[in-house]
């Protein structure tokens, strides 16, 4: 986590980024000014929760009941770290 991000930081998509359902290809993509990234179902669900109202732990708590896999918390944290590093999300 960055120096500014805390356990109470709210996560939102960075400006110019949004998750979009690609109906012809039956998938989700993250659109951003210079391109797009195809997302798997779990990544799309995580990013859909990044609306500025939830912390990391609230996002994890929301995802875990769907999957019932406790080890997934580590994966969600790792995905959020990568998403922040790539500029997809902002924690504030």
LINCORPE-V534964 format. One record per residue. N is the residue number from 0. PHI is phi in degrees with one decimal (999 if undefined). Layout:
<<N PHI> <N PHI>>
This chain:
<<0 999> <1 -72.9> <2 -61.3> <3 -80.0> <4 -73.9> <5 -127.3> <6 -65.2> <7 -97.5> <8 -63.6> <9 -90.1> <10 -110.0> <11 -140.9> <12 -65.9> <13 -65.9> <14 -53.9> <15 82.2> <16 -112.4> <17 -156.5> <18 -90.6> <19 -133.0> <20 -82.8> <21 -96.7> <22 -63.1> <23 -61.1> <24 -98.4> <25 53.5> <26 -151.0> <27 -115.2> <28 -132.4> <29 -98.9> <30 -95.6> <31 -145.6> <32 -52.8> <33 -106.2> <34 163.2> <35 -154.7> <36 -130.8> <37 -75.3> <38 -111.3> <39 -79.2> <40 -59.8> <41 -67.0> <42 -61.2> <43 -63.7> <44 -65.1> <45 -64.6> <46 -65.5> <47 -64.0> <48 -84.1> <49 -84.8> <50 -113.2> <51 88.1> <52 -106.4> <53 -122.7> <54 -88.7> <55 -54.9> <56 -65.6> <57 -69.4> <58 -64.5> <59 -61.0> <60 -61.7> <61 -73.0> <62 -75.7> <63 -58.6> <64 -60.3> <65 -71.3> <66 -103.9> <67 62.8> <68 -110.8> <69 -61.2> <70 -65.1> <71 -64.8> <72 -56.4> <73 -64.0> <74 -66.6> <75 -64.8> <76 -60.0> <77 -64.0> <78 -62.3> <79 -62.7> <80 -61.8> <81 -65.4> <82 -61.1> <83 -66.6> <84 -60.7> <85 -84.4> <86 82.2> <87 -79.5> <88 -127.7> <89 -130.1> <90 -110.2> <91 -146.9>>
